[in-house]
Amino acid sequence: LMPICADKYGVRAYVKEKIGAKYLNTIIGVYDRVDDIDFARLPNRFVLKATHGSSWNIICNDKHKFDIEHSMKDMRRWLATDFSKYGREWQYHEIKPRIVCEEFLENLSGEELRDYKLLTFAGKTKYIWVDHRDENGFPLRSFFDPDWNFQGDKGHLYPNGRAEDVPRPECLEEMLLLAHKLSSVFPQCR
């Protein structure tokens, strides 16, 4: 199950089965080879990601300013790399290397999306970390408990933000329920 859930494309079947397809982003294309990507047919905004690694993402905000050659070079490198050798995360070794193109997501307000990660233990959320940016674009990571109490003593890679930086999501209860359904079979999950 770990290789399935680590696979950025393969996990979609697991998510669909556990909580439904409505929570999945729209797929524009899945490619075994970089040369199969027809950039002319892609929308003006899109996201490319490798299925078999972490942080291998390319976000295109405007195709007219997009460096296709540089992006193709990066993706070729991704496809030729066994990510499991970097962090000894064996599950990545078993994933078929592919590139996925997804719809570009944005807030209705036009603000940058915040990235919410729910840290669960046997399906129960212990902490929620939120990646976001300050007014100058500097990355922050704020931590909360499941009742949305700010955890000011936590920190990881980025400076911890402030409680007021990230208001309680209106859908927090739904997020907690979905995290439970997705993670209950794992001792620890993010």
The 8 nearest C-alpha neighbors of each residue, nearest first, counted from 0:
[[1, 3, 2, 4, 5, 13, 90, 10],
 [0, 2, 4, 3, 5, 90, 6, 91],
 [3, 1, 90, 5, 4, 0, 6, 94],
 [4, 2, 0, 6, 10, 1, 9, 5],
 [3, 5, 10, 1, 6, 2, 0, 9],
 [4, 6, 2, 3, 1, 7, 10, 91],
 [5, 7, 9, 50, 3, 8, 4, 10],
 [8, 6, 50, 10, 9, 5, 51, 49],
 [9, 7, 6, 10, 11, 50, 99, 29],
 [8, 10, 6, 11, 3, 7, 12, 4],
 [11, 9, 4, 13, 3, 12, 8, 6],
 [10, 12, 14, 9, 13, 8, 15, 23],
 [13, 11, 15, 10, 14, 16, 9, 8],
 [14, 12, 10, 16, 11, 15, 17, 4],
 [15, 13, 11, 17, 16, 12, 18, 10],
 [16, 14, 19, 20, 12, 13, 17, 18],
 [15, 17, 13, 14, 19, 18, 12, 20],
 [18, 16, 14, 15, 13, 19, 181, 180],
 [19, 17, 15, 14, 16, 177, 180, 20],
 [20, 18, 15, 21, 16, 17, 14, 22],
 [19, 21, 15, 22, 23, 14, 18, 16],
 [20, 22, 23, 19, 15, 24, 18, 14],
 [23, 21, 20, 19, 24, 18, 14, 15],
 [24, 22, 20, 21, 25, 11, 14, 15],
 [23, 25, 26, 102, 22, 101, 21, 104],
 [26, 24, 102, 101, 27, 23, 100, 103],
 [27, 25, 101, 28, 100, 102, 24, 99],
 [26, 28, 101, 100, 25, 102, 29, 99],
 [27, 29, 100, 26, 99, 30, 101, 36],
 [30, 28, 99, 98, 100, 97, 31, 27],
 [31, 29, 98, 32, 97, 35, 99, 28],
 [30, 32, 97, 98, 33, 29, 96, 35],
 [33, 31, 34, 30, 35, 97, 98, 36],
 [32, 34, 35, 36, 71, 75, 74, 30],
 [33, 35, 32, 36, 37, 71, 30, 31],
 [36, 34, 33, 32, 37, 30, 31, 29],
 [37, 35, 34, 33, 38, 30, 32, 28],
 [36, 38, 39, 40, 35, 41, 34, 33],
 [39, 37, 41, 40, 36, 67, 42, 62],
 [38, 40, 37, 41, 42, 36, 62, 43],
 [39, 41, 38, 37, 42, 36, 43, 27],
 [42, 40, 38, 39, 43, 37, 45, 27],
 [43, 41, 44, 45, 40, 62, 39, 38],
 [42, 44, 62, 61, 41, 45, 60, 63],
 [45, 43, 60, 59, 42, 61, 103, 62],
 [46, 44, 103, 102, 59, 101, 58, 42],
 [47, 45, 58, 101, 100, 57, 103, 59],
 [48, 46, 100, 57, 99, 56, 101, 58],
 [49, 47, 56, 99, 98, 55, 57, 50],
 [48, 50, 98, 51, 55, 97, 52, 99],
 [49, 51, 7, 6, 97, 8, 96, 98],
 [50, 52, 96, 94, 91, 49, 6, 95],
 [53, 51, 82, 50, 49, 55, 91, 54],
 [52, 54, 55, 51, 49, 82, 56, 50],
 [55, 53, 56, 52, 48, 49, 57, 51],
 [54, 56, 53, 48, 49, 52, 57, 77],
 [57, 55, 48, 54, 47, 58, 49, 46],
 [56, 58, 47, 46, 48, 59, 55, 70],
 [59, 57, 46, 60, 45, 56, 47, 103],
 [58, 60, 44, 45, 61, 46, 62, 57],
 [61, 59, 44, 58, 62, 45, 43, 65],
 [60, 62, 63, 43, 44, 59, 64, 65],
 [61, 63, 65, 43, 64, 59, 44, 60],
 [62, 64, 61, 65, 43, 66, 60, 59],
 [65, 63, 62, 61, 66, 60, 59, 67],
 [64, 66, 62, 63, 67, 61, 59, 60],
 [67, 65, 69, 68, 70, 64, 62, 63],
 [66, 68, 70, 69, 65, 71, 38, 72],
 [69, 67, 71, 70, 66, 72, 73, 65],
 [68, 70, 72, 71, 67, 66, 73, 74],
 [71, 69, 73, 67, 72, 68, 74, 66],
 [72, 70, 74, 68, 73, 69, 67, 75],
 [71, 73, 69, 75, 70, 74, 68, 76],
 [74, 72, 70, 76, 71, 75, 77, 69],
 [73, 75, 77, 71, 76, 72, 70, 78],
 [76, 74, 78, 72, 77, 73, 71, 79],
 [75, 77, 73, 79, 74, 78, 80, 72],
 [78, 76, 74, 80, 75, 79, 73, 49],
 [77, 79, 75, 76, 96, 80, 74, 97],
 [78, 80, 76, 77, 75, 81, 96, 74],
 [81, 79, 77, 78, 82, 76, 96, 84],
 [80, 82, 83, 84, 92, 79, 91, 51],
 [81, 83, 84, 52, 85, 80, 91, 51],
 [84, 82, 88, 91, 87, 92, 89, 81],
 [83, 85, 87, 82, 86, 81, 88, 89],
 [86, 84, 83, 82, 87, 88, 81, 80],
 [85, 87, 88, 84, 83, 82, 89, 91],
 [88, 86, 83, 84, 89, 85, 82, 90],
 [87, 89, 83, 86, 90, 91, 84, 85],
 [88, 90, 83, 91, 92, 87, 93, 84],
 [91, 89, 2, 92, 88, 93, 1, 5],
 [90, 92, 83, 94, 93, 51, 89, 82],
 [93, 91, 83, 90, 89, 94, 81, 82],
 [92, 94, 91, 90, 2, 95, 89, 51],
 [95, 93, 91, 51, 92, 6, 96, 2],
 [94, 96, 97, 93, 51, 50, 6, 92],
 [97, 95, 51, 78, 50, 94, 49, 31],
 [98, 96, 31, 50, 30, 49, 95, 99],
 [97, 99, 49, 30, 48, 29, 50, 31],
 [100, 98, 29, 48, 47, 28, 49, 101],
 [99, 101, 47, 28, 27, 46, 26, 29],
 [102, 100, 26, 46, 27, 25, 45, 99],
 [101, 103, 45, 25, 104, 46, 26, 27],
 [104, 102, 45, 44, 46, 101, 105, 58],
 [105, 103, 102, 106, 112, 24, 45, 46],
 [104, 106, 112, 109, 111, 107, 103, 110],
 [107, 105, 109, 108, 110, 112, 111, 104],
 [106, 108, 109, 105, 110, 104, 112, 111],
 [107, 109, 106, 110, 105, 111, 112, 104],
 [108, 110, 106, 107, 105, 111, 112, 104],
 [111, 109, 108, 106, 112, 105, 107, 113],
 [110, 112, 105, 113, 106, 109, 131, 132],
 [113, 111, 106, 105, 110, 114, 131, 104],
 [112, 114, 131, 130, 115, 111, 129, 132],
 [113, 115, 130, 129, 112, 116, 131, 128],
 [116, 114, 129, 128, 113, 117, 130, 127],
 [115, 117, 128, 127, 189, 129, 118, 114],
 [116, 118, 127, 189, 126, 119, 124, 128],
 [119, 117, 189, 126, 124, 125, 188, 127],
 [118, 120, 124, 123, 188, 122, 187, 125],
 [119, 121, 187, 123, 122, 186, 124, 188],
 [122, 120, 186, 183, 123, 185, 187, 119],
 [183, 123, 121, 179, 182, 120, 119, 124],
 [124, 122, 119, 120, 121, 179, 125, 183],
 [125, 123, 119, 118, 126, 117, 145, 120],
 [124, 126, 119, 118, 144, 123, 145, 120],
 [127, 125, 144, 118, 143, 124, 117, 145],
 [128, 126, 117, 143, 116, 142, 118, 144],
 [127, 129, 142, 116, 141, 115, 143, 140],
 [128, 130, 115, 141, 114, 140, 131, 116],
 [129, 131, 140, 114, 139, 113, 141, 128],
 [130, 132, 113, 139, 138, 129, 140, 114],
 [133, 131, 138, 136, 137, 139, 134, 130],
 [132, 134, 136, 137, 135, 138, 139, 131],
 [133, 135, 136, 132, 137, 138, 164, 131],
 [136, 134, 133, 137, 132, 138, 139, 131],
 [135, 137, 132, 133, 134, 138, 131, 139],
 [136, 138, 132, 133, 135, 139, 134, 131],
 [139, 137, 132, 131, 136, 157, 133, 140],
 [140, 138, 131, 132, 157, 158, 160, 159],
 [139, 141, 130, 159, 129, 157, 160, 158],
 [140, 142, 160, 159, 129, 128, 139, 130],
 [141, 143, 128, 150, 127, 149, 129, 153],
 [144, 142, 149, 150, 127, 147, 148, 126],
 [143, 145, 126, 147, 148, 146, 127, 125],
 [146, 144, 147, 126, 124, 125, 143, 127],
 [147, 145, 144, 148, 143, 171, 149, 167],
 [148, 146, 143, 144, 145, 149, 167, 127],
 [149, 147, 143, 144, 146, 150, 145, 162],
 [148, 150, 143, 162, 151, 142, 147, 144],
 [151, 149, 143, 142, 152, 153, 148, 144],
 [152, 150, 153, 149, 159, 142, 161, 141],
 [151, 153, 150, 154, 159, 142, 149, 141],
 [154, 152, 151, 150, 142, 159, 155, 141],
 [153, 155, 159, 158, 152, 156, 157, 140],
 [154, 156, 157, 153, 158, 140, 159, 141],
 [157, 155, 158, 154, 140, 139, 159, 138],
 [158, 156, 139, 155, 140, 159, 138, 154],
 [159, 157, 139, 140, 160, 154, 156, 155],
 [158, 160, 141, 140, 154, 139, 157, 161],
 [161, 159, 141, 139, 140, 158, 164, 162],
 [160, 162, 164, 163, 159, 141, 151, 165],
 [163, 161, 149, 164, 165, 160, 166, 141],
 [162, 164, 161, 165, 166, 160, 149, 167],
 [165, 163, 161, 162, 160, 166, 133, 141],
 [166, 164, 163, 162, 167, 161, 141, 129],
 [165, 167, 168, 163, 164, 162, 147, 169],
 [166, 168, 147, 169, 165, 171, 170, 146],
 [169, 167, 171, 170, 166, 165, 172, 147],
 [168, 170, 171, 167, 172, 166, 173, 174],
 [169, 171, 173, 168, 172, 174, 167, 175],
 [172, 170, 174, 168, 173, 169, 175, 167],
 [173, 171, 175, 174, 170, 176, 169, 177],
 [172, 174, 176, 170, 171, 175, 177, 178],
 [173, 175, 171, 177, 172, 176, 178, 170],
 [176, 174, 178, 172, 173, 177, 171, 179],
 [175, 177, 173, 179, 178, 174, 172, 180],
 [178, 176, 180, 174, 179, 175, 173, 181],
 [179, 177, 175, 181, 176, 180, 182, 174],
 [178, 180, 122, 176, 182, 177, 183, 181],
 [179, 181, 177, 178, 182, 183, 176, 17],
 [180, 182, 178, 179, 183, 177, 17, 14],
 [183, 181, 122, 179, 184, 185, 180, 178],
 [122, 182, 184, 121, 179, 185, 180, 181],
 [185, 183, 182, 121, 186, 122, 181, 180],
 [184, 186, 187, 183, 182, 121, 188, 122],
 [187, 185, 121, 120, 184, 188, 183, 122],
 [188, 186, 120, 185, 119, 121, 189, 118],
 [187, 189, 119, 118, 182, 185, 120, 186],
 [188, 118, 117, 116, 119, 187, 182, 178]]
